[in-house]
Amino acid sequence: MSKMKGFQLILMALMLVFVSACSSSNNSTTNKTESNPPTTSEPTATQSESPEPEEPAIDMNGETLKIIHWTPGPSEDTPEGALTLARWRELEKKYNVKIVYEKVPWGEPLNMVTNAALSGESVGDIVALDLYFAIPAINQGLFMPVDDFFNFDDPKWPKGMKDYGKVNDKMYGFTSNNNTASGLYYNKTLFEREGLPDPHDLIAQDKWNWDTFLDIAKKATKDTDGDGVIDQYGITSVAGNLMRMIIHSNSGSIIEKKDNKYVLSTDNPNTLEGLHFYSDLFNVHKVVAPNKHENFEDYNDSQTLFSSGKAAMVTGELWEGSQRTTMTDEQGFVYFPKGPKRTTWQGSIENYVQFYIPANVKRAKEKAYIWEQMQLWDNVAKVNREEAEKQLLADEKDIEVMLDVTNYSEPVFLPLNNMFGDYAFSIANRGESPETVLARIKQTAQEGIDQNLNNVKP
Protein backbone atom coordinates (compact mmCIF):
# COMPACT_ATOMS: atom_id res chain seq x y z
CA MET A 1 0.00 0.00 0.00
CA SER A 2 1.57 3.33 -1.06
CA LYS A 3 1.74 6.29 1.27
CA MET A 4 -0.22 9.47 0.64
CA LYS A 5 1.94 12.29 -0.76
CA GLY A 6 0.01 15.53 -0.15
CA PHE A 7 -3.29 14.24 -1.39
CA GLN A 8 -5.81 11.88 0.22
CA LEU A 9 -5.14 8.34 -1.07
CA ILE A 10 -3.92 9.46 -4.49
CA LEU A 11 -1.91 6.27 -4.81
CA MET A 12 -4.88 3.96 -4.26
CA ALA A 13 -5.66 3.59 -7.97
CA LEU A 14 -2.15 3.11 -9.23
CA MET A 15 -2.14 -0.70 -9.01
CA LEU A 16 -4.72 -0.78 -11.83
CA VAL A 17 -2.89 1.51 -14.21
CA PHE A 18 -0.78 -0.31 -16.86
CA VAL A 19 0.26 -0.12 -20.50
CA SER A 20 -1.78 -2.27 -22.85
CA ALA A 21 -0.76 -2.43 -26.45
CA CYS A 22 -2.42 -1.99 -29.88
CA SER A 23 -3.69 -2.03 -33.34
CA SER A 24 -3.52 0.12 -36.39
CA SER A 25 -4.09 3.85 -36.74
CA ASN A 26 -7.49 5.01 -37.84
CA ASN A 27 -6.60 8.44 -39.18
CA SER A 28 -9.34 9.42 -41.58
CA THR A 29 -8.80 10.59 -45.14
CA THR A 30 -11.15 12.35 -47.49
CA ASN A 31 -11.49 12.10 -51.25
CA LYS A 32 -10.90 15.07 -53.53
CA THR A 33 -13.99 15.93 -55.59
CA GLU A 34 -13.69 16.26 -59.34
CA SER A 35 -14.37 19.66 -60.86
CA ASN A 36 -16.37 18.02 -63.70
CA PRO A 37 -18.18 14.98 -62.31
CA PRO A 38 -19.21 12.30 -64.81
CA THR A 39 -22.74 12.52 -66.14
CA THR A 40 -23.44 8.83 -65.83
CA SER A 41 -25.69 7.77 -62.96
CA GLU A 42 -23.38 4.86 -62.15
CA PRO A 43 -20.95 5.72 -59.31
CA THR A 44 -17.28 5.68 -60.17
CA ALA A 45 -14.73 3.82 -58.05
CA THR A 46 -13.49 7.16 -56.72
CA GLN A 47 -16.95 8.15 -55.61
CA SER A 48 -18.04 4.87 -54.08
CA GLU A 49 -14.92 3.73 -52.26
CA SER A 50 -12.77 5.55 -49.72
CA PRO A 51 -9.13 4.53 -49.87
CA GLU A 52 -7.52 3.01 -46.82
CA PRO A 53 -5.29 5.41 -44.85
CA GLU A 54 -1.81 5.27 -46.29
CA GLU A 55 0.74 3.52 -44.10
CA PRO A 56 3.47 6.05 -43.31
CA ALA A 57 6.97 5.07 -44.29
CA ILE A 58 8.83 5.30 -40.97
CA ASP A 59 12.45 4.44 -40.35
CA MET A 60 13.58 5.48 -36.87
CA ASN A 61 17.21 4.58 -37.65
CA GLY A 62 17.51 2.53 -34.48
CA GLU A 63 16.34 5.35 -32.19
CA THR A 64 14.72 4.59 -28.84
CA LEU A 65 11.06 5.14 -28.02
CA LYS A 66 10.99 5.32 -24.23
CA ILE A 67 7.83 5.06 -22.11
CA ILE A 68 8.05 6.20 -18.48
CA HIS A 69 5.58 5.00 -15.86
CA TRP A 70 5.56 4.06 -12.17
CA THR A 71 3.72 0.78 -12.72
CA PRO A 72 5.35 -2.42 -14.03
CA GLY A 73 5.57 -2.88 -17.78
CA PRO A 74 4.28 -5.93 -19.70
CA SER A 75 5.70 -9.29 -18.63
CA GLU A 76 6.18 -12.54 -20.51
CA ASP A 77 4.70 -14.25 -17.44
CA THR A 78 1.14 -13.22 -18.36
CA PRO A 79 -0.76 -13.95 -21.58
CA GLU A 80 -1.50 -10.27 -22.10
CA GLY A 81 2.08 -9.27 -21.38
CA ALA A 82 3.46 -11.86 -23.76
CA LEU A 83 1.09 -10.69 -26.49
CA THR A 84 2.10 -7.09 -25.87
CA LEU A 85 5.81 -7.80 -26.01
CA ALA A 86 5.39 -9.82 -29.20
CA ARG A 87 3.66 -6.84 -30.74
CA TRP A 88 6.47 -4.54 -29.60
CA ARG A 89 9.11 -6.78 -31.17
CA GLU A 90 7.17 -6.78 -34.42
CA LEU A 91 7.04 -2.99 -34.46
CA GLU A 92 10.71 -2.66 -33.51
CA LYS A 93 11.60 -4.58 -36.64
CA LYS A 94 9.05 -2.83 -38.84
CA TYR A 95 10.04 0.72 -37.88
CA ASN A 96 13.69 0.16 -36.97
CA VAL A 97 13.06 1.41 -33.43
CA LYS A 98 13.97 0.26 -29.93
CA ILE A 99 10.99 0.29 -27.54
CA VAL A 100 11.97 0.79 -23.88
CA TYR A 101 9.71 0.79 -20.83
CA GLU A 102 11.21 2.43 -17.73
CA LYS A 103 9.57 1.98 -14.34
CA VAL A 104 10.32 4.82 -11.91
CA PRO A 105 8.91 5.80 -8.49
CA TRP A 106 5.57 7.58 -8.40
CA GLY A 107 6.04 11.35 -8.57
CA GLU A 108 9.37 11.01 -10.35
CA PRO A 109 8.24 11.35 -14.01
CA LEU A 110 7.49 15.06 -13.67
CA ASN A 111 10.82 15.70 -11.94
CA MET A 112 12.59 13.86 -14.73
CA VAL A 113 10.83 15.86 -17.45
CA THR A 114 11.52 19.14 -15.67
CA ASN A 115 15.21 18.44 -15.19
CA ALA A 116 15.57 17.23 -18.78
CA ALA A 117 13.92 20.40 -20.07
CA LEU A 118 16.59 22.48 -18.33
CA SER A 119 19.31 20.46 -20.03
CA GLY A 120 17.64 20.51 -23.44
CA GLU A 121 17.47 16.71 -23.60
CA SER A 122 14.36 14.53 -23.59
CA VAL A 123 14.21 12.04 -20.72
CA GLY A 124 11.45 10.03 -22.36
CA ASP A 125 9.02 10.14 -25.26
CA ILE A 126 5.73 9.00 -23.72
CA VAL A 127 5.35 9.93 -20.04
CA ALA A 128 2.53 8.95 -17.66
CA LEU A 129 1.25 11.66 -15.31
CA ASP A 130 -1.67 12.30 -13.01
CA LEU A 131 -3.79 15.09 -14.49
CA TYR A 132 -3.25 17.43 -11.54
CA PHE A 133 0.52 17.21 -12.19
CA ALA A 134 0.12 17.54 -15.95
CA ILE A 135 -1.85 20.79 -16.01
CA PRO A 136 0.80 23.02 -14.34
CA ALA A 137 3.52 21.33 -16.40
CA ILE A 138 1.58 22.04 -19.61
CA ASN A 139 1.14 25.65 -18.52
CA GLN A 140 4.91 25.83 -18.14
CA GLY A 141 5.43 24.57 -21.68
CA LEU A 142 6.88 21.18 -20.70
CA PHE A 143 4.56 19.14 -22.94
CA MET A 144 3.37 19.45 -26.52
CA PRO A 145 -0.18 19.26 -27.89
CA VAL A 146 -1.01 16.07 -29.77
CA ASP A 147 -4.09 17.09 -31.78
CA ASP A 148 -2.23 16.52 -35.06
CA PHE A 149 -0.85 13.12 -34.02
CA PHE A 150 -4.06 11.17 -33.42
CA ASN A 151 -7.60 10.94 -34.77
CA PHE A 152 -9.49 11.52 -31.55
CA ASP A 153 -12.82 11.13 -33.33
CA ASP A 154 -12.15 7.41 -33.57
CA PRO A 155 -14.51 5.62 -31.11
CA LYS A 156 -11.70 3.35 -29.91
CA TRP A 157 -10.51 6.06 -27.51
CA PRO A 158 -11.86 5.77 -23.93
CA LYS A 159 -15.03 7.67 -23.11
CA GLY A 160 -14.29 10.97 -21.39
CA MET A 161 -10.65 11.07 -22.45
CA LYS A 162 -11.27 13.90 -24.89
CA ASP A 163 -12.76 15.99 -22.08
CA TYR A 164 -9.90 15.51 -19.65
CA GLY A 165 -7.08 15.17 -22.17
CA LYS A 166 -7.75 18.72 -23.32
CA VAL A 167 -6.00 21.64 -21.64
CA ASN A 168 -6.33 25.24 -22.87
CA ASP A 169 -8.43 23.98 -25.81
CA LYS A 170 -5.72 21.63 -27.09
CA MET A 171 -5.30 17.90 -26.61
CA TYR A 172 -2.28 16.90 -24.53
CA GLY A 173 -3.29 13.72 -22.70
CA PHE A 174 -4.09 10.36 -24.28
CA THR A 175 -4.47 6.73 -23.23
CA SER A 176 -5.77 3.53 -24.75
CA ASN A 177 -7.59 2.50 -21.59
CA ASN A 178 -9.08 4.44 -18.71
CA ASN A 179 -9.78 1.77 -16.09
CA THR A 180 -9.77 3.93 -12.97
CA ALA A 181 -12.91 5.06 -11.18
CA SER A 182 -14.60 4.88 -7.79
CA GLY A 183 -17.86 3.52 -6.46
CA LEU A 184 -19.41 1.86 -3.46
CA TYR A 185 -18.70 -1.65 -2.16
CA TYR A 186 -21.48 -3.13 0.00
CA ASN A 187 -21.67 -6.12 2.30
CA LYS A 188 -24.19 -8.33 0.55
CA THR A 189 -24.36 -10.75 3.48
CA LEU A 190 -25.11 -7.95 5.96
CA PHE A 191 -27.75 -6.47 3.61
CA GLU A 192 -29.56 -9.79 3.43
CA ARG A 193 -29.32 -10.34 7.18
CA GLU A 194 -30.73 -6.88 7.95
CA GLY A 195 -33.45 -7.10 5.30
CA LEU A 196 -32.06 -4.14 3.34
CA PRO A 197 -32.94 -3.60 -0.33
CA ASP A 198 -30.24 -4.62 -2.80
CA PRO A 199 -28.74 -1.50 -4.43
CA HIS A 200 -28.79 -3.26 -7.82
CA ASP A 201 -32.59 -3.48 -7.56
CA LEU A 202 -32.73 0.22 -6.67
CA ILE A 203 -30.55 1.01 -9.68
CA ALA A 204 -32.93 -0.92 -11.93
CA GLN A 205 -35.86 1.05 -10.46
CA ASP A 206 -34.00 4.37 -10.82
CA LYS A 207 -34.21 4.79 -7.04
CA TRP A 208 -30.52 4.60 -6.11
CA ASN A 209 -30.15 8.12 -4.72
CA TRP A 210 -29.17 9.97 -1.55
CA ASP A 211 -32.52 9.24 0.08
CA THR A 212 -32.37 5.46 -0.31
CA PHE A 213 -28.65 5.51 0.53
CA LEU A 214 -29.36 7.36 3.79
CA ASP A 215 -32.29 5.11 4.65
CA ILE A 216 -30.10 2.01 4.27
CA ALA A 217 -27.28 3.60 6.27
CA LYS A 218 -29.62 4.50 9.14
CA LYS A 219 -31.12 1.00 9.30
CA ALA A 220 -27.69 -0.64 9.24
CA THR A 221 -26.21 1.54 11.99
CA LYS A 222 -26.87 -0.10 15.34
CA ASP A 223 -25.62 -1.50 18.62
CA THR A 224 -25.57 -5.22 17.88
CA ASP A 225 -24.50 -6.50 21.32
CA GLY A 226 -26.64 -4.31 23.57
CA ASP A 227 -23.79 -2.57 25.40
CA GLY A 228 -25.00 0.91 24.46
CA VAL A 229 -22.22 1.51 21.95
CA ILE A 230 -22.73 1.57 18.19
CA ASP A 231 -20.64 -1.24 16.72
CA GLN A 232 -22.13 -1.59 13.23
CA TYR A 233 -22.20 1.36 10.83
CA GLY A 234 -24.00 2.09 7.63
CA ILE A 235 -20.93 3.64 6.03
CA THR A 236 -17.19 3.56 6.59
CA SER A 237 -14.84 5.75 4.60
CA VAL A 238 -11.98 8.17 4.83
CA ALA A 239 -13.77 11.47 5.32
CA GLY A 240 -12.15 13.15 2.34
CA ASN A 241 -13.06 10.35 -0.06
CA LEU A 242 -16.69 10.36 1.03
CA MET A 243 -16.85 14.16 0.79
CA ARG A 244 -15.56 14.42 -2.78
CA MET A 245 -17.76 11.53 -3.95
CA ILE A 246 -20.85 13.19 -2.49
CA ILE A 247 -19.94 16.51 -4.08
CA HIS A 248 -19.45 14.95 -7.50
CA SER A 249 -22.60 12.86 -7.12
CA ASN A 250 -24.52 16.15 -7.05
CA SER A 251 -22.71 17.64 -10.08
CA GLY A 252 -20.62 19.84 -7.83
CA SER A 253 -16.84 20.13 -7.61
CA ILE A 254 -14.13 21.00 -5.12
CA ILE A 255 -12.25 23.06 -7.69
CA GLU A 256 -13.96 24.54 -10.73
CA LYS A 257 -12.98 26.67 -13.69
CA LYS A 258 -14.36 30.20 -13.94
CA ASP A 259 -13.29 32.77 -16.53
CA ASN A 260 -10.53 30.40 -17.66
CA LYS A 261 -9.12 30.19 -14.11
CA TYR A 262 -9.28 27.37 -11.55
CA VAL A 263 -10.88 28.46 -8.27
CA LEU A 264 -12.02 26.89 -5.01
CA SER A 265 -15.72 26.13 -5.34
CA THR A 266 -17.26 28.25 -2.58
CA ASP A 267 -20.60 29.40 -3.96
CA ASN A 268 -21.64 26.56 -6.26
CA PRO A 269 -25.10 25.52 -4.95
CA ASN A 270 -24.59 21.90 -5.98
CA THR A 271 -21.32 21.75 -4.05
CA LEU A 272 -22.83 23.36 -0.96
CA GLU A 273 -25.82 21.02 -1.05
CA GLY A 274 -23.41 18.07 -1.17
CA LEU A 275 -21.35 19.42 1.73
CA HIS A 276 -24.45 19.78 3.90
CA PHE A 277 -25.53 16.21 3.12
CA TYR A 278 -22.00 15.05 3.97
CA SER A 279 -22.13 16.98 7.25
CA ASP A 280 -25.50 15.51 8.17
CA LEU A 281 -24.27 11.94 7.63
CA PHE A 282 -21.63 12.49 10.32
CA ASN A 283 -23.24 14.97 12.69
CA VAL A 284 -27.00 14.52 12.45
CA HIS A 285 -27.61 10.92 11.41
CA LYS A 286 -24.27 9.60 12.76
CA VAL A 287 -24.21 6.74 10.26
CA VAL A 288 -20.53 7.03 9.27
CA ALA A 289 -17.85 5.32 11.36
CA PRO A 290 -15.74 8.06 13.03
CA ASN A 291 -12.39 9.07 11.51
CA LYS A 292 -10.43 9.04 14.77
CA HIS A 293 -6.93 9.69 13.48
CA GLU A 294 -7.39 12.29 10.74
CA ASN A 295 -4.63 10.64 8.76
CA PHE A 296 -3.92 7.51 6.69
CA GLU A 297 -4.84 5.25 9.61
CA ASP A 298 -8.46 6.16 8.98
CA TYR A 299 -8.20 4.36 5.65
CA ASN A 300 -6.79 1.26 7.34
CA ASP A 301 -9.59 1.40 9.92
CA SER A 302 -12.26 1.66 7.22
CA GLN A 303 -10.92 -1.42 5.43
CA THR A 304 -10.71 -3.43 8.65
CA LEU A 305 -14.23 -2.45 9.69
CA PHE A 306 -15.77 -3.36 6.35
CA SER A 307 -13.82 -6.60 5.94
CA SER A 308 -14.85 -7.72 9.43
CA GLY A 309 -18.54 -7.33 8.58
CA LYS A 310 -19.13 -4.29 10.80
CA ALA A 311 -20.07 -1.79 8.06
CA ALA A 312 -22.72 -2.05 5.37
CA MET A 313 -20.94 0.11 2.77
CA VAL A 314 -17.46 1.46 2.05
CA THR A 315 -16.29 3.86 -0.65
CA GLY A 316 -13.59 2.46 -2.89
CA GLU A 317 -11.75 2.32 -6.17
CA LEU A 318 -11.91 -0.56 -8.60
CA TRP A 319 -8.83 -2.40 -7.37
CA GLU A 320 -9.71 -2.47 -3.67
CA GLY A 321 -12.06 -5.45 -3.67
CA SER A 322 -9.20 -7.83 -4.39
CA GLN A 323 -7.41 -6.71 -1.23
CA ARG A 324 -10.12 -8.10 1.06
CA THR A 325 -8.80 -11.63 1.13
CA THR A 326 -9.81 -12.18 4.79
CA MET A 327 -13.42 -11.06 4.34
CA THR A 328 -15.84 -13.94 4.86
CA ASP A 329 -19.03 -12.05 3.91
CA GLU A 330 -19.91 -11.53 0.25
CA GLN A 331 -19.23 -8.07 -1.16
CA GLY A 332 -20.99 -6.33 -4.02
CA PHE A 333 -20.17 -3.18 -5.99
CA VAL A 334 -22.44 -0.40 -7.26
CA TYR A 335 -22.25 3.20 -8.42
CA PHE A 336 -22.23 5.87 -5.75
CA PRO A 337 -25.87 7.05 -5.47
CA LYS A 338 -27.05 10.14 -7.32
CA GLY A 339 -27.70 13.45 -5.63
CA PRO A 340 -30.76 15.55 -6.54
CA LYS A 341 -28.81 17.61 -9.11
CA ARG A 342 -27.20 14.68 -10.91
CA THR A 343 -28.75 12.81 -13.85
CA THR A 344 -25.90 10.36 -14.55
CA TRP A 345 -23.57 8.24 -12.44
CA GLN A 346 -20.10 9.42 -11.46
CA GLY A 347 -16.83 7.69 -10.65
CA SER A 348 -14.68 10.56 -9.38
CA ILE A 349 -11.02 9.68 -9.03
CA GLU A 350 -7.94 11.52 -7.80
CA ASN A 351 -5.44 9.65 -10.00
CA TYR A 352 -6.71 10.35 -13.51
CA VAL A 353 -3.64 9.11 -15.39
CA GLN A 354 -2.87 9.71 -19.05
CA PHE A 355 0.22 9.83 -21.25
CA TYR A 356 1.92 13.02 -22.40
CA ILE A 357 4.72 13.87 -24.83
CA PRO A 358 7.47 16.21 -23.53
CA ALA A 359 7.95 19.38 -25.56
CA ASN A 360 11.55 18.55 -26.52
CA VAL A 361 10.87 15.09 -27.99
CA LYS A 362 12.33 14.67 -31.47
CA ARG A 363 10.28 12.99 -34.21
CA ALA A 364 7.25 13.15 -31.93
CA LYS A 365 4.68 12.52 -34.67
CA GLU A 366 6.36 9.27 -35.71
CA LYS A 367 6.73 8.14 -32.09
CA ALA A 368 3.07 8.93 -31.39
CA TYR A 369 2.10 6.84 -34.42
CA ILE A 370 4.22 3.91 -33.23
CA TRP A 371 2.74 4.18 -29.71
CA GLU A 372 -0.73 3.95 -31.26
CA GLN A 373 0.33 0.80 -33.09
CA MET A 374 1.62 -0.65 -29.82
CA GLN A 375 -1.82 -0.62 -28.21
CA LEU A 376 -3.87 -3.84 -28.30
CA TRP A 377 -7.13 -1.98 -28.85
CA ASP A 378 -9.19 -5.12 -29.37
CA ASN A 379 -8.05 -6.49 -26.00
CA VAL A 380 -9.01 -3.52 -23.82
CA ALA A 381 -12.47 -4.83 -22.90
CA LYS A 382 -11.08 -8.30 -22.19
CA VAL A 383 -8.35 -6.93 -19.91
CA ASN A 384 -10.81 -4.78 -17.95
CA ARG A 385 -13.18 -7.70 -17.45
CA GLU A 386 -10.34 -9.88 -16.19
CA GLU A 387 -9.39 -7.18 -13.68
CA ALA A 388 -13.01 -6.82 -12.51
CA GLU A 389 -13.27 -10.58 -12.08
CA LYS A 390 -10.32 -10.48 -9.67
CA GLN A 391 -12.15 -8.18 -7.23
CA LEU A 392 -13.81 -10.94 -5.16
CA LEU A 393 -17.31 -9.74 -6.03
CA ALA A 394 -20.52 -11.62 -5.38
CA ASP A 395 -21.98 -11.90 -8.87
CA GLU A 396 -22.10 -10.72 -12.47
CA LYS A 397 -24.14 -7.59 -11.68
CA ASP A 398 -21.27 -6.24 -9.61
CA ILE A 399 -18.79 -6.91 -12.40
CA GLU A 400 -21.01 -5.20 -14.97
CA VAL A 401 -21.25 -2.05 -12.85
CA MET A 402 -17.50 -2.08 -12.26
CA LEU A 403 -16.93 -2.21 -16.00
CA ASP A 404 -19.46 0.52 -16.72
CA VAL A 405 -18.44 3.02 -14.02
CA THR A 406 -15.20 3.80 -15.87
CA ASN A 407 -17.39 5.56 -18.43
CA TYR A 408 -18.21 8.09 -15.69
CA SER A 409 -14.68 8.57 -14.38
CA GLU A 410 -14.04 12.20 -13.40
CA PRO A 411 -10.72 13.66 -12.21
CA VAL A 412 -10.60 15.38 -8.83
CA PHE A 413 -8.08 18.19 -8.29
CA LEU A 414 -6.72 18.67 -4.77
CA PRO A 415 -3.79 21.15 -4.93
CA LEU A 416 -5.20 23.12 -1.98
CA ASN A 417 -1.97 23.82 -0.05
CA ASN A 418 -2.78 20.92 2.32
CA MET A 419 -6.18 22.42 3.12
CA PHE A 420 -8.15 19.38 1.98
CA GLY A 421 -7.78 17.56 5.29
CA ASP A 422 -8.97 20.62 7.21
CA TYR A 423 -11.83 20.93 4.74
CA ALA A 424 -13.06 17.36 5.26
CA PHE A 425 -12.29 16.72 8.94
CA SER A 426 -13.52 20.08 10.26
CA ILE A 427 -16.98 19.36 8.89
CA ALA A 428 -17.05 15.65 9.80
CA ASN A 429 -15.32 15.63 13.18
CA ARG A 430 -15.82 19.13 14.57
CA GLY A 431 -19.23 19.92 13.20
CA GLU A 432 -18.23 23.18 11.55
CA SER A 433 -20.58 24.40 8.84
CA PRO A 434 -19.35 24.08 5.25
CA GLU A 435 -19.59 27.84 4.80
CA THR A 436 -17.41 28.48 7.86
CA VAL A 437 -14.73 26.06 6.72
CA LEU A 438 -14.71 27.38 3.15
CA ALA A 439 -14.36 30.95 4.36
CA ARG A 440 -11.42 29.98 6.60
CA ILE A 441 -9.45 28.01 4.03
CA LYS A 442 -10.32 30.02 0.92
CA GLN A 443 -7.24 32.23 0.70
CA THR A 444 -4.65 29.56 1.47
CA ALA A 445 -6.38 27.00 -0.72
CA GLN A 446 -6.63 29.46 -3.62
CA GLU A 447 -2.91 30.21 -3.36
CA GLY A 448 -2.21 26.53 -3.83
CA ILE A 449 -4.61 26.33 -6.76
CA ASP A 450 -3.01 29.38 -8.37
CA GLN A 451 0.51 27.99 -8.05
CA ASN A 452 -0.35 24.49 -9.23
CA LEU A 453 -3.13 24.94 -11.78
CA ASN A 454 -3.11 28.62 -12.80
CA ASN A 455 0.66 28.94 -13.24
CA VAL A 456 0.84 31.89 -10.84
CA LYS A 457 4.33 32.38 -9.45
CA PRO A 458 4.52 32.55 -5.63
Secondary structure, DSSP 8 states (H G I E B T S, - for coil): ----SSSTTTTTTGGG------------------SS--SSSS--HHHH------------TT-EEEEEESS----TTSHHHHHHHHHHHHHHHHHT-EEEEEE--TTHHHHHHHHHHHHT--S-SEEEEEHHHHHHHHHTT-B---TTTS-TTSTTS-TTHHHHSEETTEE--B-S-----EEEEEEHHHHHHHT---HHHHHHTT--BHHHHHHHHHHH-B-SSSSSS--BEEEE--HHHHHHHHHHTTT--SEEEETTEEEE-SS-HHHHHHHHHHHHHHHTS--B----SSSTHHHHHHHHHHHTT-EEEEEEETTGGGG-TT--S-EEEE---B-TT-SS--EEES--EEEE-BTT-TTHHHHHHHHHHHS-GGGHHHHHHHHHHTS-BSSHHHHHHHHHGGGGEEE----STT-HHHHHHHHHHH---HHHHHHHHHHHHHHHHHHHTS----
